[in-house]
Amino acid sequence: MNKSKRQLIVIAGPTASGKTALAIRLAQFFQTEIISTDSRQFYREMKIGTAAPSEEELLAAPHHFIGNLSIHDYYNVSLYEQQALEKLNQLFKNKSIAIAVGGSGMYIDALCHGIDDLPNADENIRANLIAEFEKQGITFLQEEVKRLDPDFYSVVDSKNPKRLQRALEVIYATGKTYSSQRTQSKKIRDFEIQYFFIEPERSSLYKRIDARVDQMIENGLIDEAKKLFEYRSLNALNTVGYKELFSFMEGKISLDQAIIDIKTHSRRYAKRQFTWFKRFDEYQWHSPSEIEKIILAQFSSKMDFLT
């Protein structure tokens, strides 16, 4: 297939905005497959709390990078870039269009633009950092990054231990600041990319988030969290929906308060997603009611050319 004809449609948006349903409809229309860029949905043990696609949704359109990992597996954005590109190249042998969907900005960036070639982590360094994090909490990671690389600390999500830990791994291994080793140069992909962001009205989105959390509880999120409680120190589980229930199970808060906190933290996460994607000019922002027809209008006219 002519590489110039290959197209990747990126569907981004905040949590609970309807990305999965839209991606499935588009995949069915274009008779293609979906690459997930949602880093929380990689883990098979966390189906309910991450709102992973249901079995019915997975059957409706082929998905990749859903439940492909265990919470015990080591994984990073560099491995994702490599594996996702390999999967895309396989799809493009028979497909002209592929769909990428998710709300994890760093993973979308890795797929579309690549990431810097930073050194792999030393296992001893990683183990020591994990031990310090478990003993002192995220404050330790924050203070270390702020002390050793204030430039990076000024732009990183300081509440994300994975990002802080990765920066410290590189700093400790190389003796250089993390920010000085991030070239942020974009890699050239051999396929065209169109970027779309679902922009729901905020009050409507927050109602959807609250309703989704209630549905998760009804679907068994508490039992899912109980099964994972003993592994709560793992990075994969330091995420909204689980850490609040772990606090409940540790006797720190009531169950009602945990559910309230999940809703509050989910709304805050959505706000951070808006902030992340607003930095990029390539995205077309559309309301949920219009985005599907806009995408179909733009791509349907290309179908004869692409096939």
C-alpha contacts under 8 A as a table, 3 or more apart, distances in Angstrom:
res1	aa1	res2	aa2	distance
1	M	5	K	7.63
1	M	92	F	7.60
1	M	93	K	6.41
1	M	94	N	7.67
2	N	5	K	5.60
2	N	6	R	7.29
3	K	6	R	5.45
3	K	190	D	6.31
3	K	191	F	6.26
4	S	190	D	7.17
4	S	191	F	6.25
4	S	192	E	7.25
5	K	96	S	6.53
5	K	191	F	7.29
5	K	192	E	7.66
5	K	305	F	7.81
5	K	306	L	5.52
6	R	92	F	6.72
6	R	95	K	7.84
6	R	96	S	4.92
6	R	97	I	6.06
6	R	190	D	7.95
6	R	191	F	5.01
6	R	192	E	6.15
6	R	306	L	7.38
7	Q	96	S	6.17
7	Q	97	I	4.79
7	Q	98	A	6.49
7	Q	191	F	5.68
7	Q	192	E	4.80
7	Q	193	I	5.78
7	Q	194	Q	7.56
8	L	97	I	5.77
8	L	98	A	4.98
8	L	99	I	5.81
8	L	100	A	6.94
8	L	191	F	6.97
8	L	192	E	6.15
8	L	193	I	4.77
8	L	194	Q	6.36
9	I	97	I	7.28
9	I	98	A	6.26
9	I	99	I	4.91
9	I	100	A	6.08
9	I	193	I	5.99
9	I	194	Q	5.08
9	I	195	Y	6.25
9	I	196	F	7.64
10	V	99	I	6.07
10	V	100	A	4.72
10	V	101	V	5.87
10	V	193	I	7.14
10	V	194	Q	6.07
10	V	195	Y	4.81
10	V	196	F	5.94
11	I	19	K	6.75
11	I	23	A	7.21
11	I	99	I	7.42
11	I	100	A	6.08
11	I	101	V	4.69
11	I	102	G	6.65
11	I	195	Y	6.50
11	I	196	F	5.11
11	I	197	F	5.93
11	I	198	I	7.38
12	A	19	K	7.00
12	A	101	V	5.86
12	A	102	G	5.32
12	A	103	G	5.35
12	A	195	Y	7.73
12	A	196	F	6.16
12	A	197	F	4.72
12	A	198	I	6.35
13	G	17	S	6.39
13	G	19	K	6.77
13	G	102	G	6.95
13	G	103	G	5.48
13	G	197	F	5.11
13	G	198	I	4.82
13	G	199	E	6.69
13	G	273	Q	7.19
13	G	274	F	7.52
14	P	17	S	5.72
14	P	103	G	5.94
14	P	198	I	7.45
14	P	199	E	7.81
14	P	269	Y	7.96
14	P	270	A	4.92
14	P	271	K	7.68
14	P	273	Q	5.64
14	P	274	F	6.66
15	T	18	G	7.97
15	T	103	G	6.77
15	T	209	I	7.45
15	T	266	S	7.61
15	T	269	Y	7.71
15	T	270	A	5.77
16	A	19	K	7.54
16	A	205	L	7.02
16	A	208	R	6.25
16	A	209	I	5.72
16	A	212	R	7.25
17	S	198	I	6.81
17	S	199	E	7.74
17	S	200	P	6.60
17	S	205	L	6.56
17	S	208	R	7.68
17	S	288	P	7.65
18	G	21	A	5.61
18	G	22	L	6.34
18	G	288	P	7.71
19	K	22	L	5.23
19	K	23	A	6.04
19	K	101	V	6.68
19	K	102	G	6.93
19	K	198	I	7.48
20	T	23	A	5.11
20	T	24	I	6.21
20	T	53	P	7.16
20	T	101	V	7.14
20	T	102	G	7.91
21	A	24	I	5.23
21	A	25	R	6.39
22	L	25	R	5.23
22	L	26	L	6.24
22	L	292	E	7.04
23	A	26	L	5.12
23	A	27	A	6.00
23	A	34	I	7.17
23	A	99	I	6.76
23	A	100	A	7.87
23	A	101	V	6.62
24	I	27	A	5.03
24	I	28	Q	6.13
24	I	34	I	7.70
24	I	57	E	7.47
24	I	60	A	6.84
24	I	61	A	5.76
25	R	28	Q	5.18
25	R	29	F	6.17
26	L	29	F	5.02
26	L	30	F	6.09
26	L	99	I	7.71
26	L	292	E	7.87
26	L	296	L	7.99
27	A	30	F	5.27
27	A	31	Q	5.49
27	A	32	T	4.87
27	A	33	E	5.66
27	A	34	I	6.79
27	A	61	A	6.34
27	A	98	A	7.56
27	A	99	I	6.72
28	Q	31	Q	4.86
28	Q	32	T	6.60
28	Q	60	A	7.70
28	Q	61	A	6.47
29	F	32	T	7.91
30	F	97	I	7.04
32	T	61	A	7.75
32	T	62	P	7.79
32	T	95	K	6.45
32	T	97	I	6.56
32	T	98	A	5.84
32	T	99	I	7.48
33	E	61	A	6.30
33	E	62	P	5.07
33	E	63	H	6.14
33	E	64	H	7.93
33	E	91	L	7.66
33	E	98	A	5.83
33	E	99	I	6.31
34	I	61	A	7.29
34	I	62	P	6.13
34	I	63	H	4.72
34	I	64	H	6.17
34	I	98	A	6.41
34	I	99	I	4.80
34	I	100	A	5.70
34	I	101	V	7.11
35	I	63	H	6.04
35	I	64	H	5.04
35	I	65	F	6.58
35	I	84	A	7.35
35	I	88	L	7.91
35	I	98	A	7.65
35	I	99	I	6.10
35	I	100	A	4.62
35	I	101	V	6.42
36	S	63	H	6.95
36	S	64	H	6.01
36	S	65	F	5.53
36	S	66	I	6.69
36	S	100	A	5.80
36	S	101	V	5.23
36	S	102	G	5.93
37	T	65	F	7.71
37	T	100	A	6.60
37	T	101	V	5.67
37	T	102	G	4.61
37	T	103	G	6.80
37	T	104	S	6.03
37	T	107	Y	5.66
37	T	108	I	5.85
38	D	41	Q	5.58
38	D	42	F	7.09
38	D	101	V	7.39
38	D	102	G	4.62
38	D	103	G	5.75
38	D	104	S	5.20
38	D	107	Y	7.46
39	S	42	F	5.58
39	S	104	S	6.18
39	S	107	Y	7.17
40	R	43	Y	6.52
40	R	46	M	7.88
40	R	50	T	6.08
40	R	236	A	7.44
41	Q	44	R	7.35
41	Q	46	M	7.14
41	Q	47	K	6.98
41	Q	50	T	5.87
41	Q	51	A	7.64
41	Q	52	A	5.61
41	Q	65	F	7.67
41	Q	66	I	5.57
41	Q	67	G	6.19
42	F	65	F	5.67
42	F	66	I	4.91
42	F	67	G	4.71
42	F	68	N	5.53
42	F	69	L	5.59
42	F	70	S	7.93
43	Y	46	M	5.74
43	Y	47	K	7.47
43	Y	66	I	7.22
43	Y	67	G	4.75
43	Y	68	N	6.32
43	Y	69	L	4.79
43	Y	70	S	5.16
43	Y	71	I	5.73
43	Y	236	A	7.90
44	R	47	K	6.13
44	R	66	I	7.41
44	R	67	G	3.85
44	R	68	N	6.42
44	R	69	L	6.02
44	R	70	S	5.83
44	R	71	I	7.61
45	E	67	G	7.61
45	E	70	S	6.67
45	E	71	I	6.92
45	E	224	E	7.96
45	E	228	L	7.99
46	M	49	G	5.77
46	M	50	T	6.13
46	M	52	A	7.98
46	M	224	E	7.40
47	K	50	T	5.65
47	K	51	A	6.13
47	K	52	A	5.11
47	K	53	P	8.00
47	K	67	G	7.68
48	I	51	A	5.24
48	I	52	A	6.55
48	I	216	M	6.10
48	I	219	N	7.19
48	I	220	G	7.26
48	I	221	L	5.78
48	I	224	E	7.37
49	G	52	A	7.84
49	G	216	M	6.59
49	G	221	L	6.05
49	G	241	G	5.58
49	G	242	Y	7.02
50	T	241	G	7.71
51	A	216	M	7.75
52	A	66	I	7.28
53	P	56	E	7.88
53	P	57	E	5.62
53	P	58	L	6.21
53	P	66	I	7.89
54	S	57	E	5.05
54	S	58	L	6.16
55	E	58	L	5.04
55	E	59	L	6.19
56	E	59	L	5.17
56	E	60	A	6.24
57	E	60	A	4.94
57	E	61	A	6.73
58	L	61	A	5.66
58	L	62	P	5.99
58	L	63	H	6.17
59	L	62	P	6.57
63	H	66	I	6.71
64	H	68	N	8.00
65	F	68	N	5.47
67	G	70	S	7.62
69	L	73	D	6.39
70	S	73	D	5.31
71	I	234	L	7.36
71	I	236	A	5.86
71	I	237	L	7.62
72	H	234	L	7.67
75	Y	79	L	6.57
75	Y	80	Y	7.69
76	N	79	L	5.54
76	N	80	Y	6.44
77	V	80	Y	4.88
77	V	81	E	6.13
77	V	106	M	7.59
77	V	107	Y	6.23
77	V	110	A	6.85
78	S	81	E	5.13
78	S	82	Q	6.46
78	S	110	A	7.38
78	S	115	I	6.86
79	L	82	Q	5.22
79	L	83	Q	6.16
80	Y	83	Q	5.17
80	Y	84	A	5.73
80	Y	107	Y	7.44
80	Y	110	A	7.71
80	Y	111	L	7.83
81	E	84	A	5.33
81	E	85	L	6.06
81	E	107	Y	7.51
81	E	110	A	5.36
81	E	111	L	5.24
81	E	114	G	6.77
81	E	115	I	7.85
82	Q	85	L	5.44
82	Q	86	E	6.30
83	Q	86	E	5.06
83	Q	87	K	6.23
84	A	87	K	5.05
84	A	88	L	6.13
84	A	111	L	6.68
85	L	88	L	4.97
85	L	89	N	6.11
85	L	111	L	6.71
86	E	89	N	5.19
86	E	90	Q	6.37
87	K	90	Q	5.09
87	K	91	L	6.28
88	L	91	L	4.99
88	L	92	F	6.06
88	L	98	A	7.55
89	N	92	F	5.12
89	N	93	K	6.57
90	Q	93	K	5.51
90	Q	94	N	7.74
91	L	94	N	5.90
91	L	95	K	5.71
91	L	98	A	7.38
92	F	95	K	4.68
92	F	96	S	5.93
92	F	97	I	7.35
92	F	98	A	7.64
95	K	98	A	7.07
96	S	306	L	5.89
96	S	307	T	6.50
102	G	108	I	7.72
103	G	273	Q	6.93
104	S	107	Y	5.58
104	S	108	I	6.46
104	S	273	Q	7.89
105	G	108	I	5.14
105	G	109	D	6.13
105	G	273	Q	7.56
105	G	276	W	6.90
105	G	277	F	7.13
106	M	109	D	5.04
106	M	110	A	6.19
107	Y	110	A	4.95
107	Y	111	L	6.24
108	I	111	L	5.18
108	I	112	C	6.11
109	D	112	C	5.21
109	D	113	H	5.31
109	D	114	G	6.34
109	D	115	I	7.47
110	A	113	H	5.49
110	A	114	G	4.16
110	A	115	I	5.31
111	L	114	G	5.90
112	C	189	R	7.08
112	C	193	I	7.57
113	H	186	K	4.89
113	H	187	K	5.13
113	H	188	I	6.91
113	H	189	R	7.30
114	G	186	K	6.23
114	G	187	K	5.52
115	I	184	Q	7.12
115	I	186	K	7.71
116	D	181	Q	7.85
116	D	182	R	5.83
116	D	183	T	6.34
116	D	184	Q	6.52
116	D	185	S	7.61
118	L	170	V	7.37
118	L	181	Q	7.16
118	L	182	R	7.74
119	P	170	V	6.65
120	N	170	V	7.86
121	A	125	I	7.19
121	A	126	R	6.63
121	A	166	R	7.86
121	A	169	E	5.81
121	A	170	V	6.81
121	A	173	A	7.47
122	D	125	I	5.26
122	D	126	R	6.22
122	D	169	E	7.28
122	D	173	A	7.00
123	E	126	R	5.04
123	E	127	A	6.06
124	N	127	A	5.09
124	N	128	N	6.16
125	I	128	N	5.21
125	I	129	L	6.18
125	I	169	E	6.35
125	I	172	Y	7.41
125	I	173	A	7.69
126	R	129	L	5.13
126	R	130	I	6.13
126	R	165	Q	7.93
126	R	169	E	6.48
127	A	130	I	5.16
127	A	131	A	6.17
128	N	131	A	5.07
128	N	132	E	6.21
129	L	132	E	5.12
129	L	133	F	6.04
129	L	165	Q	6.97
129	L	169	E	7.98
130	I	133	F	5.00
130	I	134	E	6.12
131	A	134	E	5.17
131	A	135	K	6.19
132	E	135	K	5.01
132	E	136	Q	5.76
132	E	137	G	7.36
132	E	140	F	7.29
133	F	136	Q	5.32
133	F	137	G	4.69
133	F	138	I	6.00
133	F	140	F	6.57
133	F	141	L	6.86
134	E	137	G	5.65
134	E	233	S	6.71
136	Q	139	T	6.84
136	Q	140	F	5.89
137	G	140	F	6.06
137	G	141	L	7.60
138	I	141	L	5.25
138	I	142	Q	6.22
138	I	159	K	7.48
138	I	161	P	6.34
139	T	142	Q	5.03
139	T	143	E	6.06
140	F	143	E	5.33
140	F	144	E	6.16
141	L	144	E	5.22
141	L	145	V	6.18
141	L	161	P	7.09
141	L	164	L	6.01
141	L	165	Q	6.62
141	L	168	L	7.89
142	Q	145	V	5.39
142	Q	146	K	6.06
142	Q	153	Y	7.83
142	Q	158	S	6.38
142	Q	164	L	6.82
143	E	146	K	5.05
143	E	147	R	5.99
144	E	147	R	5.10
144	E	148	L	6.01
144	E	168	L	7.60
145	V	148	L	5.19
145	V	149	D	5.38
145	V	150	P	6.72
145	V	152	F	7.64
145	V	153	Y	6.07
145	V	164	L	6.67
145	V	167	A	7.27
145	V	168	L	6.53
146	K	149	D	5.53
146	K	150	P	4.60
146	K	152	F	7.84
146	K	153	Y	5.33
147	R	150	P	6.17
148	L	171	I	7.84
148	L	177	T	6.86
149	D	152	F	5.59
149	D	153	Y	6.31
149	D	177	T	5.54
149	D	178	Y	6.78
149	D	179	S	7.05
150	P	153	Y	4.85
150	P	154	S	6.14
151	D	154	S	5.36
151	D	155	V	7.16
151	D	179	S	6.61
152	F	155	V	5.51
152	F	156	V	6.05
152	F	178	Y	6.93
152	F	179	S	5.32
153	Y	156	V	5.31
153	Y	157	D	7.99
153	Y	158	S	7.00
156	V	163	R	7.31
156	V	164	L	7.76
157	D	160	N	5.62
157	D	163	R	7.41
158	S	161	P	7.42
158	S	163	R	7.98
158	S	164	L	7.03
160	N	163	R	5.67
160	N	164	L	6.57
161	P	164	L	5.05
161	P	165	Q	5.84
161	P	235	N	7.48
162	K	165	Q	5.15
162	K	166	R	6.09
162	K	235	N	6.68
163	R	166	R	5.25
163	R	167	A	6.33
164	L	167	A	5.24
164	L	168	L	6.35
165	Q	168	L	5.14
165	Q	169	E	6.14
166	R	169	E	5.06
166	R	170	V	6.46
167	A	170	V	5.36
167	A	171	I	6.21
167	A	178	Y	5.61
168	L	171	I	4.90
168	L	172	Y	5.87
168	L	178	Y	7.61
169	E	172	Y	5.38
169	E	173	A	6.06
170	V	173	A	5.14
170	V	174	T	5.99
170	V	175	G	7.91
170	V	176	K	7.76
170	V	177	T	7.84
170	V	178	Y	6.26
171	I	174	T	5.43
171	I	175	G	5.27
171	I	176	K	5.35
171	I	177	T	5.46
171	I	178	Y	5.75
172	Y	175	G	5.57
172	Y	176	K	7.80
176	K	180	S	7.18
176	K	181	Q	7.67
177	T	180	S	5.43
177	T	181	Q	6.88
178	Y	181	Q	5.37
178	Y	182	R	6.59
179	S	182	R	5.34
180	S	183	T	7.44
189	R	192	E	7.49
194	Q	282	E	7.86
194	Q	283	Y	7.69
195	Y	282	E	6.25
195	Y	283	Y	4.68
195	Y	284	Q	6.17
196	F	283	Y	5.15
196	F	284	Q	4.75
196	F	285	W	6.00
196	F	286	H	7.49
196	F	291	I	7.97
197	F	283	Y	6.20
197	F	284	Q	6.00
197	F	285	W	4.77
197	F	286	H	6.39
198	I	285	W	6.12
198	I	286	H	5.52
198	I	287	S	5.76
198	I	288	P	5.81
198	I	291	I	6.97
199	E	285	W	6.10
199	E	286	H	5.53
199	E	287	S	4.81
199	E	288	P	6.53
200	P	204	S	6.88
200	P	205	L	5.93
200	P	287	S	5.40
200	P	288	P	5.96
201	E	204	S	5.45
201	E	205	L	6.15
201	E	287	S	7.61
202	R	205	L	5.01
202	R	206	Y	6.17
203	S	206	Y	5.18
203	S	207	K	6.34
204	S	207	K	5.20
204	S	208	R	6.33
205	L	208	R	4.99
205	L	209	I	6.18
206	Y	209	I	4.94
206	Y	210	D	6.22
206	Y	267	R	6.34
207	K	210	D	5.15
207	K	211	A	6.14
208	R	211	A	5.07
208	R	212	R	6.01
209	I	212	R	5.07
209	I	213	V	6.26
209	I	263	K	6.72
209	I	266	S	7.00
209	I	267	R	7.03
210	D	213	V	5.24
210	D	214	D	6.35
210	D	263	K	5.65
211	A	214	D	5.13
211	A	215	Q	6.20
212	R	215	Q	4.97
212	R	216	M	6.13
213	V	216	M	4.97
213	V	217	I	6.33
213	V	259	I	7.63
213	V	262	I	7.30
213	V	263	K	6.52
214	D	217	I	5.23
214	D	218	E	6.32
215	Q	218	E	4.97
215	Q	219	N	6.02
216	M	219	N	4.93
216	M	220	G	6.41
216	M	221	L	5.50
217	I	220	G	5.39
217	I	221	L	4.93
217	I	222	I	6.37
218	E	221	L	7.32
220	G	223	D	5.44
220	G	224	E	6.28
221	L	224	E	4.93
221	L	225	A	6.08
222	I	225	A	5.11
222	I	226	K	6.19
222	I	245	L	7.10
223	D	226	K	4.97
223	D	227	K	6.41
224	E	227	K	5.36
224	E	228	L	6.62
225	A	228	L	5.05
225	A	229	F	5.93
225	A	242	Y	6.05
225	A	245	L	6.79
225	A	246	F	7.24
226	K	229	F	5.07
226	K	246	F	7.97
226	K	249	M	7.91
227	K	230	E	7.47
228	L	231	Y	5.45
228	L	232	R	6.46
229	F	232	R	5.15
229	F	246	F	6.41
230	E	233	S	7.93
231	Y	234	L	5.84
231	Y	237	L	7.69
232	R	237	L	5.77
232	R	238	N	7.13
232	R	243	K	7.59
232	R	246	F	7.29
233	S	237	L	7.09
233	S	238	N	7.27
234	L	237	L	5.61
234	L	238	N	6.84
235	N	238	N	5.26
236	A	239	T	6.99
237	L	242	Y	6.37
237	L	243	K	6.96
238	N	242	Y	7.06
238	N	243	K	5.82
239	T	242	Y	6.01
239	T	243	K	5.94
240	V	243	K	6.07
240	V	244	E	6.92
240	V	262	I	6.18
240	V	265	H	6.51
240	V	266	S	6.57
241	G	244	E	6.01
241	G	245	L	6.75
241	G	262	I	5.43
242	Y	245	L	5.21
242	Y	246	F	6.08
243	K	246	F	4.94
243	K	247	S	6.29
244	E	247	S	5.15
244	E	248	F	6.54
244	E	258	A	5.14
244	E	259	I	7.54
244	E	261	D	6.56
244	E	262	I	6.33
245	L	248	F	4.90
245	L	249	M	6.20
245	L	255	L	7.34
245	L	258	A	5.74
245	L	259	I	7.75
246	F	249	M	4.94
246	F	250	E	6.12
247	S	250	E	5.06
247	S	251	G	6.42
247	S	252	K	5.34
247	S	253	I	6.14
247	S	258	A	7.45
248	F	251	G	5.14
248	F	252	K	5.62
248	F	253	I	4.86
248	F	254	S	5.61
248	F	255	L	5.80
248	F	258	A	6.24
249	M	252	K	7.54
250	E	253	I	7.97
251	G	254	S	7.25
253	I	257	Q	6.20
253	I	258	A	6.58
254	S	257	Q	5.16
254	S	258	A	6.24
255	L	258	A	4.96
255	L	259	I	6.32
256	D	259	I	5.29
256	D	260	I	6.33
257	Q	260	I	4.97
257	Q	261	D	6.03
258	A	261	D	5.00
258	A	262	I	6.18
259	I	262	I	5.08
259	I	263	K	6.45
260	I	263	K	5.28
260	I	264	T	6.24
261	D	264	T	4.95
261	D	265	H	5.88
262	I	265	H	5.24
262	I	266	S	5.92
263	K	266	S	5.11
263	K	267	R	6.29
264	T	267	R	5.26
264	T	268	R	6.37
265	H	268	R	4.93
265	H	269	Y	6.07
266	S	269	Y	4.94
266	S	270	A	6.25
267	R	270	A	5.05
267	R	271	K	6.37
268	R	271	K	5.03
268	R	272	R	6.38
269	Y	272	R	5.10
269	Y	273	Q	6.33
270	A	273	Q	5.02
270	A	274	F	6.40
271	K	274	F	5.15
271	K	275	T	6.33
272	R	275	T	4.98
272	R	276	W	6.11
273	Q	276	W	5.10
273	Q	277	F	6.33
274	F	277	F	5.55
274	F	278	K	6.14
275	T	278	K	5.34
275	T	279	R	7.08
276	W	279	R	5.96
277	F	280	F	5.75
277	F	283	Y	7.79
278	K	281	D	7.44
280	F	283	Y	6.40
286	H	290	E	6.39
286	H	291	I	5.28
287	S	290	E	5.61
287	S	291	I	6.00
288	P	291	I	5.56
288	P	292	E	7.56
289	S	292	E	7.37
290	E	293	K	5.74
290	E	294	I	6.29
291	I	294	I	5.14
291	I	295	I	6.20
292	E	295	I	5.24
292	E	296	L	6.17
293	K	296	L	5.06
293	K	297	A	5.92
294	I	297	A	5.10
294	I	298	Q	6.21
295	I	298	Q	5.18
295	I	299	F	6.13
296	L	299	F	5.21
296	L	300	S	5.39
297	A	300	S	5.55
297	A	301	S	6.68
298	Q	301	S	6.25
298	Q	302	K	7.41
299	F	302	K	5.14
299	F	303	M	6.54
300	S	303	M	5.23
301	S	304	D	7.25
302	K	305	F	5.27
302	K	306	L	5.97
303	M	306	L	5.02
303	M	307	T	6.09
304	D	307	T	5.56
